[in-house]
Amino acid sequence: MTITTNNAGFLPAQEWQQEHKDMQLTEKQRRVYQFLESYFHKHKQSPTYEEIKTALGFKSLNAVYKHLKQLESKGYLKSRWGNKKRSLELLPLRTSAAKIPFLGYVAAGTPIEPIEVPESIDVPESLLSGENNFALRVTGDSMVDEGIRDGDILIINKQPVAENGQTVVALVKGEATVKKFYARNGHIELIPANEKMPPMVCKPDEVEIVGIVIGLIRSYRQKKL
């Protein structure tokens, strides 16, 4: 599982180490873990020992091996196939978590698709805001340029109003969408983060704000909730 943050305005602005504050790691171990996390995110596979050595400036492959074994012993990493190349696997971070409702699936232009049996999911407390939080899984790519991808889980703070520039889940004539919100000149603009898709221009009474996107969780081994 990867917790994704950016400075686009819809996720908490904590630095990496603040997001990972519960990790009992030394500074060097943190640097290794951060590099592994970034590499997995970009390449969808683990780096080789040589790539880790080059990226982090270790003097030998033995030093790389030592730090990886320390991460493994602390439960943040495991090697799936012994010493074979690209065999590393990051394990979920042990951070304080809270359960929030998982309400279903949301895509541009379709109703929220509820799940058959209401469920809850564990979410890092650092991603939450207030008590009215819930989760939806995204389908589609209307917000891909904001870092919201098909299959991501959005953490939503339920509220009926939004400020310009915030990313919202909104109902437009009963259909759900995830877009950037702007109120301009007596109308509402819901703007996608995908140049292939046009903005939605609506009358105020056609738009109902469901909530504000405050966080995102991405799993590279997604299981349907």
MDAnalysis code that builds the backbone (N, CA, C; Angstrom):
import MDAnalysis as mda
import numpy as np

u = mda.Universe.empty(675, n_residues=225, atom_resindex=np.repeat(np.arange(225), 3), trajectory=True)
u.add_TopologyAttr("name", ["N", "CA", "C"] * 225)
u.add_TopologyAttr("resid", np.arange(1, 226))
u.add_TopologyAttr("resname", ["MET", "THR", "ILE", "THR", "THR", "ASN", "ASN", "ALA", "GLY", "PHE", "LEU", "PRO", "ALA", "GLN", "GLU", "TRP", "GLN", "GLN", "GLU", "HIS", "LYS", "ASP", "MET", "GLN", "LEU", "THR", "GLU", "LYS", "GLN", "ARG", "ARG", "VAL", "TYR", "GLN", "PHE", "LEU", "GLU", "SER", "TYR", "PHE", "HIS", "LYS", "HIS", "LYS", "GLN", "SER", "PRO", "THR", "TYR", "GLU", "GLU", "ILE", "LYS", "THR", "ALA", "LEU", "GLY", "PHE", "LYS", "SER", "LEU", "ASN", "ALA", "VAL", "TYR", "LYS", "HIS", "LEU", "LYS", "GLN", "LEU", "GLU", "SER", "LYS", "GLY", "TYR", "LEU", "LYS", "SER", "ARG", "TRP", "GLY", "ASN", "LYS", "LYS", "ARG", "SER", "LEU", "GLU", "LEU", "LEU", "PRO", "LEU", "ARG", "THR", "SER", "ALA", "ALA", "LYS", "ILE", "PRO", "PHE", "LEU", "GLY", "TYR", "VAL", "ALA", "ALA", "GLY", "THR", "PRO", "ILE", "GLU", "PRO", "ILE", "GLU", "VAL", "PRO", "GLU", "SER", "ILE", "ASP", "VAL", "PRO", "GLU", "SER", "LEU", "LEU", "SER", "GLY", "GLU", "ASN", "ASN", "PHE", "ALA", "LEU", "ARG", "VAL", "THR", "GLY", "ASP", "SER", "MET", "VAL", "ASP", "GLU", "GLY", "ILE", "ARG", "ASP", "GLY", "ASP", "ILE", "LEU", "ILE", "ILE", "ASN", "LYS", "GLN", "PRO", "VAL", "ALA", "GLU", "ASN", "GLY", "GLN", "THR", "VAL", "VAL", "ALA", "LEU", "VAL", "LYS", "GLY", "GLU", "ALA", "THR", "VAL", "LYS", "LYS", "PHE", "TYR", "ALA", "ARG", "ASN", "GLY", "HIS", "ILE", "GLU", "LEU", "ILE", "PRO", "ALA", "ASN", "GLU", "LYS", "MET", "PRO", "PRO", "MET", "VAL", "CYS", "LYS", "PRO", "ASP", "GLU", "VAL", "GLU", "ILE", "VAL", "GLY", "ILE", "VAL", "ILE", "GLY", "LEU", "ILE", "ARG", "SER", "TYR", "ARG", "GLN", "LYS", "LYS", "LEU"])
u.atoms.positions = np.array([
    [0.842, -1.194, 0.000],
    [0.000, 0.000, 0.000],
    [0.872, 1.236, 0.000],
    [0.523, 2.188, -0.780],
    [1.235, 3.454, -0.818],
    [0.286, 4.578, -0.484],
    [0.703, 5.455, 0.405],
    [-0.051, 6.655, 0.706],
    [0.533, 7.767, -0.132],
    [-0.275, 8.368, -0.980],
    [0.214, 9.345, -1.937],
    [-0.116, 10.748, -1.479],
    [0.871, 11.635, -1.507],
    [0.626, 13.033, -1.210],
    [1.208, 13.881, -2.316],
    [0.611, 15.062, -2.520],
    [1.205, 16.037, -3.430],
    [0.790, 17.421, -2.994],
    [1.224, 18.450, -3.720],
    [0.890, 19.809, -3.343],
    [-0.185, 20.381, -4.225],
    [-1.109, 19.549, -4.710],
    [-2.171, 20.040, -5.575],
    [-3.349, 20.579, -4.787],
    [-3.339, 20.438, -3.474],
    [-4.379, 21.043, -2.663],
    [-5.405, 20.087, -2.112],
    [-5.373, 18.801, -2.534],
    [-6.406, 17.914, -2.062],
    [-5.900, 16.884, -1.074],
    [-4.590, 16.899, -0.734],
    [-4.052, 15.964, 0.225],
    [-3.297, 16.714, 1.311],
    [-3.139, 16.089, 2.490],
    [-2.386, 16.737, 3.552],
    [-0.981, 17.090, 3.096],
    [-0.455, 18.175, 3.627],
    [0.821, 18.692, 3.146],
    [1.993, 18.229, 3.998],
    [1.848, 17.109, 4.732],
    [2.945, 16.621, 5.549],
    [4.110, 16.192, 4.678],
    [5.291, 16.335, 5.203],
    [6.466, 15.800, 4.534],
    [6.482, 14.280, 4.724],
    [7.341, 13.609, 3.928],
    [7.384, 12.147, 3.981],
    [7.626, 11.643, 5.395],
    [8.563, 12.239, 6.103],
    [8.876, 11.709, 7.420],
    [7.750, 11.947, 8.407],
    [6.975, 13.001, 8.245],
    [5.823, 13.199, 9.108],
    [4.782, 12.124, 8.837],
    [4.568, 11.783, 7.551],
    [3.612, 10.735, 7.205],
    [4.055, 9.384, 7.761],
    [5.380, 9.195, 7.914],
    [5.909, 7.918, 8.353],
    [6.480, 8.024, 9.775],
    [5.907, 8.888, 10.589],
    [6.495, 9.209, 11.887],
    [6.522, 8.027, 12.847],
    [5.685, 6.996, 12.609],
    [5.643, 5.864, 13.513],
    [6.669, 4.789, 13.162],
    [7.422, 4.983, 12.100],
    [8.414, 4.001, 11.704],
    [9.627, 4.087, 12.622],
    [10.016, 2.966, 13.222],
    [11.149, 2.936, 14.136],
    [12.423, 2.629, 13.351],
    [12.856, 3.606, 12.566],
    [13.998, 3.424, 11.685],
    [15.033, 4.505, 11.923],
    [16.297, 4.155, 11.638],
    [17.341, 5.166, 11.647],
    [17.195, 6.035, 10.403],
    [17.953, 7.121, 10.363],
    [17.873, 8.021, 9.215],
    [18.270, 7.305, 7.921],
    [19.331, 6.502, 7.963],
    [19.749, 5.782, 6.757],
    [18.703, 4.766, 6.329],
    [18.099, 4.093, 7.308],
    [17.049, 3.131, 6.976],
    [15.835, 3.830, 6.372],
    [15.525, 4.997, 6.871],
    [14.424, 5.783, 6.304],
    [14.714, 6.144, 4.847],
    [15.961, 6.547, 4.580],
    [16.332, 6.913, 3.216],
    [16.196, 5.721, 2.275],
    [16.605, 4.545, 2.734],
    [16.464, 3.346, 1.907],
    [14.994, 3.054, 1.652],
    [14.189, 3.099, 2.705],
    [12.761, 2.808, 2.545],
    [12.108, 3.816, 1.607],
    [12.454, 5.092, 1.765],
    [11.871, 6.120, 0.908],
    [12.253, 5.888, -0.556],
    [13.504, 5.525, -0.806],
    [13.920, 5.243, -2.181],
    [13.161, 4.044, -2.745],
    [13.027, 2.993, -1.959],
    [12.293, 1.816, -2.417],
    [10.848, 2.166, -2.745],
    [10.226, 2.949, -1.872],
    [8.834, 3.344, -2.092],
    [8.694, 4.145, -3.383],
    [9.613, 5.095, -3.591],
    [9.580, 5.917, -4.793],
    [9.826, 5.070, -6.044],
    [10.758, 4.135, -5.957],
    [11.089, 3.292, -7.107],
    [9.914, 2.384, -7.474],
    [9.299, 1.779, -6.461],
    [8.115, 0.949, -6.709],
    [7.027, 1.768, -7.390],
    [6.830, 2.984, -6.904],
    [5.785, 3.856, -7.451],
    [6.027, 4.124, -8.936],
    [7.274, 4.349, -9.310],
    [7.596, 4.735, -10.686],
    [7.701, 3.539, -11.621],
    [8.320, 2.447, -11.153],
    [8.671, 1.341, -12.054],
    [7.818, 0.090, -11.859],
    [7.006, 0.058, -10.804],
    [6.144, -1.096, -10.514],
    [6.943, -2.381, -10.275],
    [8.189, -2.263, -9.865],
    [9.014, -3.405, -9.496],
    [10.106, -2.914, -8.560],
    [10.794, -3.825, -7.920],
    [11.829, -3.415, -6.977],
    [13.133, -3.109, -7.704],
    [13.974, -2.256, -7.122],
    [15.280, -1.972, -7.722],
    [16.263, -3.104, -7.448],
    [17.343, -3.139, -8.211],
    [18.432, -4.066, -7.926],
    [19.296, -3.481, -6.812],
    [20.141, -4.332, -6.220],
    [21.069, -3.852, -5.197],
    [21.987, -2.773, -5.774],
    [22.415, -2.954, -7.026],
    [23.304, -1.978, -7.651],
    [22.607, -0.633, -7.803],
    [21.334, -0.638, -8.169],
    [20.580, 0.616, -8.309],
    [20.427, 1.314, -6.961],
    [20.199, 0.542, -5.908],
    [20.104, 1.130, -4.567],
    [21.454, 1.731, -4.174],
    [22.525, 0.990, -4.423],
    [23.874, 1.463, -4.093],
    [24.174, 2.781, -4.800],
    [23.882, 2.859, -6.090],
    [24.166, 4.067, -6.868],
    [23.307, 5.238, -6.421],
    [22.028, 4.998, -6.215],
    [21.110, 6.083, -5.875],
    [21.398, 6.682, -4.510],
    [21.805, 5.854, -3.558],
    [21.968, 6.320, -2.182],
    [23.427, 6.496, -1.773],
    [24.347, 6.205, -2.686],
    [25.751, 6.481, -2.406],
    [26.424, 5.507, -1.462],
    [25.930, 4.278, -1.374],
    [26.607, 3.282, -0.550],
    [27.925, 2.881, -1.206],
    [28.906, 2.534, -0.382],
    [30.222, 2.194, -0.907],
    [30.309, 0.753, -1.390],
    [29.389, -0.084, -0.935],
    [29.454, -1.491, -1.323],
    [28.064, -2.100, -1.345],
    [27.943, -3.216, -2.059],
    [26.678, -3.945, -2.076],
    [26.402, -4.580, -0.721],
    [27.459, -4.860, 0.025],
    [27.278, -5.423, 1.360],
    [26.552, -4.435, 2.277],
    [26.855, -3.139, 2.116],
    [26.167, -2.121, 2.919],
    [24.686, -2.065, 2.559],
    [24.398, -2.203, 1.262],
    [22.996, -2.250, 0.826],
    [22.301, -3.439, 1.469],
    [22.939, -4.605, 1.387],
    [22.363, -5.829, 1.947],
    [22.089, -5.668, 3.441],
    [23.025, -5.055, 4.157],
    [22.863, -4.879, 5.601],
    [21.632, -4.038, 5.924],
    [21.448, -2.935, 5.194],
    [20.302, -2.063, 5.464],
    [18.985, -2.734, 5.075],
    [18.996, -3.499, 3.994],
    [17.778, -4.208, 3.600],
    [17.409, -5.270, 4.627],
    [18.403, -5.975, 5.158],
    [18.124, -6.981, 6.181],
    [17.583, -6.332, 7.449],
    [18.064, -5.127, 7.765],
    [17.543, -4.419, 8.933],
    [16.083, -4.033, 8.731],
    [15.758, -3.567, 7.518],
    [14.357, -3.253, 7.214],
    [13.495, -4.508, 7.294],
    [14.040, -5.617, 6.820],
    [13.291, -6.873, 6.859],
    [13.066, -7.330, 8.299],
    [14.086, -7.195, 9.135],
    [13.963, -7.640, 10.525],
    [12.964, -6.799, 11.308],
    [12.755, -5.550, 10.877],
    [11.802, -4.669, 11.550],
    [10.401, -4.753, 10.955],
    [10.244, -5.598, 9.934],
    [8.912, -5.846, 9.403],
    [8.440, -4.888, 8.335],
    [9.367, -4.147, 7.686],
    [8.975, -3.201, 6.647],
    [9.272, -3.700, 5.239],
    [9.895, -4.859, 5.151],
    [10.365, -5.340, 3.857],
    [10.505, -6.850, 3.934],
    [10.283, -7.524, 2.804],
    [10.646, -8.937, 2.739],
    [11.181, -9.254, 1.351],
    [12.038, -10.254, 1.307],
    [12.604, -10.721, 0.047],
    [11.863, -11.987, -0.346],
    [11.185, -11.936, -1.492],
    [10.299, -13.034, -1.886],
    [11.048, -14.244, -2.425],
    [12.210, -14.006, -3.064],
    [12.927, -15.117, -3.701],
    [14.407, -15.092, -3.318],
    [14.665, -15.020, -2.053],
    [16.047, -15.054, -1.598],
    [16.851, -13.886, -2.115],
    [17.960, -14.169, -2.782],
    [18.850, -13.114, -3.261],
    [18.691, -12.817, -4.749],
    [17.604, -13.280, -5.369],
    [17.396, -12.987, -6.776],
    [17.162, -11.501, -6.990],
    [17.445, -11.035, -8.208],
    [17.251, -9.629, -8.533],
    [15.771, -9.253, -8.466],
    [15.519, -8.002, -8.087],
    [14.167, -7.430, -8.070],
    [13.187, -8.313, -7.294],
    [13.634, -8.778, -6.131],
    [12.813, -9.693, -5.346],
    [12.294, -9.060, -4.060],
    [12.453, -7.746, -3.921],
    [12.054, -7.078, -2.685],
    [10.582, -6.710, -2.723],
    [9.955, -6.739, -1.561],
    [8.548, -6.367, -1.450],
    [8.363, -5.523, -0.197],
    [7.825, -4.309, -0.371],
    [7.524, -3.471, 0.780],
    [6.286, -4.001, 1.477],
    [6.313, -3.974, 2.805],
    [5.161, -4.380, 3.597],
    [4.409, -3.144, 4.062],
    [3.102, -3.276, 4.363],
    [2.324, -2.118, 4.818],
    [2.949, -1.472, 6.041],
    [2.930, -0.151, 6.068],
    [3.492, 0.594, 7.182],
    [2.650, 0.416, 8.431],
    [3.321, 0.349, 9.561],
    [2.622, 0.193, 10.826],
    [2.368, 1.574, 11.419],
    [1.314, 2.184, 10.987],
    [0.962, 3.508, 11.477],
    [-0.379, 3.445, 12.171],
    [-0.664, 4.433, 13.000],
    [-1.952, 4.503, 13.676],
    [-3.051, 4.613, 12.634],
    [-4.089, 3.809, 12.804],
    [-5.144, 3.763, 11.800],
    [-6.509, 3.871, 12.457],
    [-7.470, 4.289, 11.661],
    [-8.860, 4.371, 12.102],
    [-9.732, 3.758, 11.019],
    [-10.870, 3.231, 11.415],
    [-11.811, 2.661, 10.453],
    [-12.789, 3.732, 9.988],
    [-13.013, 3.793, 8.668],
    [-14.024, 4.691, 8.114],
    [-14.891, 3.897, 7.146],
    [-16.118, 4.347, 6.882],
    [-16.991, 3.610, 5.969],
    [-16.458, 3.631, 4.537],
    [-16.544, 2.489, 3.879],
    [-16.288, 2.412, 2.440],
    [-17.644, 2.309, 1.759],
    [-17.998, 3.321, 0.970],
    [-19.361, 3.436, 0.458],
    [-19.542, 2.939, -0.969],
    [-18.462, 2.678, -1.693],
    [-18.648, 2.164, -3.044],
    [-17.671, 2.769, -4.033],
    [-18.152, 2.941, -5.264],
    [-17.303, 3.339, -6.386],
    [-17.841, 4.618, -7.013],
    [-16.932, 5.471, -7.465],
    [-17.345, 6.723, -8.075],
    [-16.583, 6.920, -9.376],
    [-17.301, 7.362, -10.403],
    [-16.685, 7.668, -11.698],
    [-17.364, 8.890, -12.275],
    [-16.663, 9.589, -13.145],
    [-17.261, 10.762, -13.771],
    [-18.488, 10.350, -14.571],
    [-19.604, 11.027, -14.299],
    [-20.786, 10.839, -15.125],
    [-21.652, 9.653, -14.790],
    [-21.374, 8.960, -13.682],
    [-22.233, 7.852, -13.292],
    [-22.572, 7.973, -11.815],
    [-23.687, 7.385, -11.387],
    [-24.027, 7.443, -9.964],
    [-22.980, 6.734, -9.122],
    [-22.900, 7.101, -7.829],
    [-22.059, 6.338, -6.922],
    [-22.591, 4.916, -6.893],
    [-21.713, 3.966, -7.170],
    [-22.108, 2.560, -7.186],
    [-21.899, 1.978, -5.793],
    [-22.973, 1.749, -5.039],
    [-22.802, 1.250, -3.676],
    [-22.365, -0.205, -3.667],
    [-21.701, -0.612, -2.601],
    [-21.374, -2.018, -2.444],
    [-22.564, -2.723, -1.824],
    [-22.638, -4.038, -2.027],
    [-23.802, -4.781, -1.572],
    [-23.896, -4.800, -0.052],
    [-22.772, -4.989, 0.610],
    [-22.746, -5.024, 2.073],
    [-21.838, -3.901, 2.549],
    [-22.351, -2.978, 3.372],
    [-21.507, -1.879, 3.860],
    [-20.256, -2.417, 4.548],
    [-19.132, -1.784, 4.256],
    [-17.867, -2.205, 4.828],
    [-17.142, -1.002, 5.406],
    [-16.042, -1.281, 6.082],
    [-15.164, -0.216, 6.552],
    [-13.742, -0.587, 6.176],
    [-12.886, 0.419, 6.083],
    [-11.482, 0.185, 5.776],
    [-10.621, 0.910, 6.795],
    [-9.404, 0.412, 6.994],
    [-8.446, 1.054, 7.885],
    [-7.678, 2.114, 7.113],
    [-7.623, 3.311, 7.680],
    [-6.978, 4.449, 7.032],
    [-6.030, 5.105, 8.032],
    [-4.810, 5.480, 7.626],
    [-3.921, 6.212, 8.534],
    [-4.600, 7.464, 9.079],
    [-4.515, 7.650, 10.386],
    [-5.184, 8.792, 11.005],
    [-4.682, 10.117, 10.454],
    [-3.446, 10.131, 9.946],
    [-2.896, 11.377, 9.408],
    [-3.634, 11.848, 8.167],
    [-4.406, 10.953, 7.519],
    [-5.153, 11.341, 6.325],
    [-6.548, 11.847, 6.641],
    [-6.974, 11.748, 7.891],
    [-8.355, 12.068, 8.233],
    [-8.496, 13.500, 8.716],
    [-9.726, 13.992, 8.624],
    [-10.044, 15.347, 9.078],
    [-11.445, 15.331, 9.670],
    [-11.544, 15.587, 10.971],
    [-12.856, 15.584, 11.604],
    [-13.410, 14.179, 11.748],
    [-14.724, 14.087, 11.900],
    [-15.367, 12.800, 12.165],
    [-16.220, 12.311, 11.006],
    [-16.460, 13.137, 10.001],
    [-17.356, 12.764, 8.904],
    [-16.573, 12.344, 7.666],
    [-15.761, 11.315, 7.811],
    [-14.941, 10.831, 6.701],
    [-15.489, 9.516, 6.159],
    [-15.331, 9.324, 4.861],
    [-15.683, 8.052, 4.241],
    [-14.784, 7.840, 3.033],
    [-14.851, 6.649, 2.447],
    [-13.967, 6.296, 1.336],
    [-14.770, 5.859, 0.120],
    [-14.239, 6.176, -1.053],
    [-14.787, 5.734, -2.332],
    [-13.631, 5.273, -3.213],
    [-13.887, 4.251, -4.030],
    [-12.872, 3.850, -5.000],
    [-13.178, 4.494, -6.350],
    [-12.137, 5.028, -6.983],
    [-12.274, 5.736, -8.255],
    [-12.286, 4.751, -9.420],
    [-13.174, 4.991, -10.380],
    [-13.072, 4.324, -11.676],
    [-12.991, 5.412, -12.743],
    [-12.118, 5.224, -13.720],
    [-11.950, 6.237, -14.753],
    [-10.728, 7.100, -14.524],
    [-10.454, 7.994, -15.483],
    [-9.218, 8.782, -15.452],
    [-9.464, 10.272, -15.641],
    [-10.606, 10.769, -15.188],
    [-10.904, 12.185, -15.387],
    [-10.018, 13.100, -14.550],
    [-9.343, 12.562, -13.513],
    [-8.492, 13.386, -12.651],
    [-7.055, 12.890, -12.642],
    [-6.639, 12.247, -13.715],
    [-5.331, 11.610, -13.730],
    [-4.193, 12.613, -13.594],
    [-4.360, 13.831, -14.119],
    [-3.292, 14.828, -14.029],
    [-3.155, 15.426, -12.634],
    [-4.093, 15.135, -11.747],
    [-3.987, 15.514, -10.338],
    [-3.451, 14.356, -9.507],
    [-3.067, 13.275, -10.166],
    [-2.538, 12.123, -9.447],
    [-3.594, 11.161, -8.961],
    [-4.855, 11.331, -9.393],
    [-5.939, 10.423, -9.009],
    [-6.135, 9.432, -10.145],
    [-5.829, 8.176, -9.885],
    [-5.846, 7.155, -10.927],
    [-7.007, 6.182, -10.747],
    [-7.318, 5.500, -11.822],
    [-8.327, 4.452, -11.772],
    [-7.938, 3.413, -10.725],
    [-8.852, 3.114, -9.805],
    [-8.589, 2.135, -8.758],
    [-8.147, 2.724, -7.442],
    [-7.773, 4.006, -7.409],
    [-7.382, 4.642, -6.153],
    [-8.565, 4.732, -5.193],
    [-8.261, 4.726, -3.909],
    [-9.276, 4.958, -2.889],
    [-9.154, 6.402, -2.421],
    [-10.238, 7.152, -2.539],
    [-10.270, 8.536, -2.080],
    [-10.818, 8.599, -0.664],
    [-10.185, 9.426, 0.148],
    [-10.688, 9.713, 1.489],
    [-11.431, 11.038, 1.414],
    [-12.693, 11.028, 1.792],
    [-13.570, 12.183, 1.635],
    [-13.991, 12.706, 2.997],
    [-13.932, 14.025, 3.164],
    [-14.539, 14.673, 4.325],
    [-15.922, 15.158, 3.909],
    [-16.952, 14.574, 4.496],
    [-18.315, 14.911, 4.104],
    [-18.652, 16.330, 4.534],
    [-19.023, 17.174, 3.563],
    [-19.439, 18.546, 3.838],
    [-20.173, 19.088, 2.619],
    [-21.109, 20.006, 2.828],
    [-21.968, 20.460, 1.729],
    [-21.424, 21.642, 0.944],
    [-20.279, 22.204, 1.353],
    [-19.738, 23.384, 0.677],
    [-18.276, 23.138, 0.331],
    [-17.782, 23.904, -0.650],
    [-16.388, 23.792, -1.067],
    [-15.854, 25.165, -1.431],
    [-14.529, 25.307, -1.363],
    [-13.864, 26.527, -1.787],
    [-13.300, 26.328, -3.191],
    [-13.140, 27.430, -3.901],
    [-12.579, 27.352, -5.250],
    [-11.229, 26.642, -5.245],
    [-11.070, 25.725, -6.179],
    [-9.814, 25.005, -6.310],
    [-9.762, 23.685, -5.575],
    [-10.743, 23.427, -4.698],
    [-10.741, 22.156, -3.992],
    [-11.246, 21.033, -4.900],
    [-10.745, 19.830, -4.664],
    [-11.231, 18.659, -5.388],
    [-12.393, 18.065, -4.614],
    [-13.516, 17.889, -5.301],
    [-14.746, 17.491, -4.626],
    [-15.330, 16.229, -5.257],
    [-16.149, 15.559, -4.470],
    [-17.106, 14.598, -5.005],
    [-18.444, 15.318, -5.009],
    [-19.046, 15.432, -6.184],
    [-20.290, 16.191, -6.319],
    [-21.316, 15.373, -7.085],
    [-22.580, 15.669, -6.813],
    [-23.678, 15.107, -7.585],
    [-24.200, 16.183, -8.524],
    [-24.248, 15.864, -9.799],
    [-24.792, 16.771, -10.807],
    [-26.019, 16.097, -11.406],
    [-27.182, 16.626, -11.060],
    [-28.447, 16.015, -11.493],
    [-28.480, 14.537, -11.124],
    [-27.996, 14.250, -9.923],
    [-28.035, 12.888, -9.413],
    [-26.889, 11.996, -9.820],
    [-25.968, 12.491, -10.661],
    [-24.836, 11.690, -11.106],
    [-23.558, 12.177, -10.434],
    [-22.729, 11.238, -10.002],
    [-21.549, 11.580, -9.217],
    [-20.352, 11.856, -10.104],
    [-19.497, 12.752, -9.637],
    [-18.266, 13.052, -10.359],
    [-17.211, 13.536, -9.377],
    [-15.951, 13.348, -9.730],
    [-14.810, 13.881, -8.975],
    [-14.162, 14.944, -9.840],
    [-14.147, 16.180, -9.372],
    [-13.648, 17.292, -10.185],
    [-13.109, 18.401, -9.283],
    [-12.394, 19.342, -9.886],
    [-12.034, 20.598, -9.234],
    [-13.253, 21.523, -9.239],
    [-13.477, 22.184, -8.111],
    [-14.669, 23.021, -7.948],
    [-14.315, 24.500, -8.091],
    [-15.140, 25.224, -8.870],
    [-15.024, 26.681, -8.965],
    [-16.425, 27.278, -9.084],
    [-16.690, 28.295, -8.277],
    [-17.934, 29.071, -8.382],
    [-17.584, 30.396, -9.040],
    [-18.163, 30.656, -10.232],
    [-17.791, 31.837, -11.008],
    [-19.011, 32.443, -11.680],
    [-19.180, 33.733, -11.477],
    [-20.183, 34.501, -12.233],
    [-21.560, 33.844, -12.240],
    [-21.972, 33.378, -11.076],
    [-23.312, 32.831, -10.952],
    [-23.478, 31.404, -11.427],
    [-22.382, 30.718, -11.769],
    [-22.486, 29.319, -12.158],
    [-21.360, 28.516, -11.508],
    [-21.469, 27.210, -11.587],
    [-20.472, 26.307, -11.019],
    [-19.710, 25.630, -12.153],
    [-18.383, 25.634, -12.049],
    [-17.551, 24.889, -12.989],
    [-16.907, 23.713, -12.257],
    [-17.069, 22.533, -12.817],
    [-16.422, 21.326, -12.313],
    [-15.419, 20.889, -13.372],
    [-14.138, 21.051, -13.030],
    [-13.084, 20.940, -14.041],
    [-12.290, 19.655, -13.846],
    [-12.195, 18.823, -14.885],
    [-11.392, 17.602, -14.785],
    [-9.903, 17.916, -14.865],
    [-9.096, 16.988, -14.407],
    [-7.648, 17.097, -14.561],
    [-7.215, 16.114, -15.640],
    [-7.790, 16.307, -16.806],
    [-7.489, 15.481, -17.975],
    [-7.826, 16.320, -19.200],
    [-6.803, 16.673, -19.962],
    [-7.001, 17.600, -21.082],
    [-7.929, 17.045, -22.160],
    [-8.189, 15.757, -22.125],
    [-9.089, 15.155, -23.107],
    [-10.557, 15.343, -22.748],
    [-10.820, 15.837, -21.541],
    [-12.197, 15.950, -21.075],
    [-12.573, 17.409, -20.858],
    [-13.763, 17.823, -21.263],
    [-14.184, 19.217, -21.094],
    [-14.682, 19.478, -19.679],
    [-14.663, 20.741, -19.237],
    [-15.247, 21.080, -17.938],
    [-16.763, 20.975, -17.974],
    [-17.349, 20.847, -16.808],
    [-18.800, 20.847, -16.674],
    [-19.214, 22.209, -16.139],
    [-20.128, 22.884, -16.814],
    [-20.637, 24.185, -16.378],
    [-22.099, 23.992, -15.985],
    [-22.423, 24.310, -14.740],
    [-23.740, 23.985, -14.193],
    [-24.335, 25.179, -13.460],
    [-25.638, 25.168, -13.340],
    [-26.312, 26.109, -12.461],
    [-26.102, 25.660, -11.015],
    [-26.071, 26.609, -10.068],
    [-25.835, 26.228, -8.671],
    [-26.815, 25.189, -8.150],
    [-28.079, 25.269, -8.571],
    [-29.061, 24.315, -8.050],
    [-28.961, 22.937, -8.702],
    [-28.049, 22.783, -9.660],
    [-27.842, 21.479, -10.290],
    [-26.725, 20.682, -9.624],
    [-25.989, 21.334, -8.705],
    [-24.808, 20.717, -8.103],
    [-25.011, 20.538, -6.602],
    [-24.755, 19.343, -6.124],
    [-24.750, 19.058, -4.687],
    [-23.367, 18.552, -4.299],
    [-22.694, 19.286, -3.412],
    [-21.381, 18.861, -2.943],
    [-21.560, 17.740, -1.923],
    [-20.956, 16.599, -2.195],
    [-20.994, 15.478, -1.256],
    [-19.882, 15.609, -0.228],
    [-18.697, 16.013, -0.680],
    [-17.575, 16.155, 0.235],
    [-16.317, 16.583, -0.494],
    [-15.274, 16.816, 0.296],
    [-13.981, 17.277, -0.201],
    [-12.982, 16.127, -0.140],
    [-12.211, 15.961, -1.200],
    [-11.162, 14.943, -1.206],
    [-10.000, 15.418, -0.340],
    [-9.679, 14.646, 0.701],
    [-8.605, 15.045, 1.619],
    [-7.437, 14.064, 1.620],
    [-7.603, 12.930, 0.960],
    [-6.518, 11.959, 0.957],
    [-6.729, 10.892, -0.088],
    [-5.700, 10.102, -0.302],
    [-5.738, 9.078, -1.340],
    [-4.864, 7.920, -0.908],
    [-5.351, 6.722, -1.150],
    [-4.570, 5.518, -0.874],
    [-4.490, 4.713, -2.155],
    [-3.290, 4.278, -2.458],
    [-3.089, 3.483, -3.669],
    [-2.444, 2.162, -3.287],
    [-2.996, 1.077, -3.777],
    [-2.430, -0.245, -3.556],
    [-2.015, -0.819, -4.894],
    [-0.805, -1.344, -4.971],
    [-0.347, -1.945, -6.215],
    [-0.750, -3.406, -6.329],
    [-1.430, -3.901, -5.305],
    [-2.037, -5.228, -5.371],
    [-3.489, -5.069, -4.969],
    [-4.240, -4.397, -5.799],
    [-5.601, -4.047, -5.450],
    [-6.482, -5.275, -5.370],
    [-7.309, -5.269, -4.333],
    [-8.334, -6.277, -4.176],
    [-9.660, -5.560, -4.123],
    [-10.619, -6.087, -4.823],
    [-11.927, -5.444, -4.839],
    [-12.545, -5.516, -3.462],
    [-12.949, -4.335, -2.944],
    [-13.534, -4.306, -1.613],
    [-14.976, -4.778, -1.654],
])
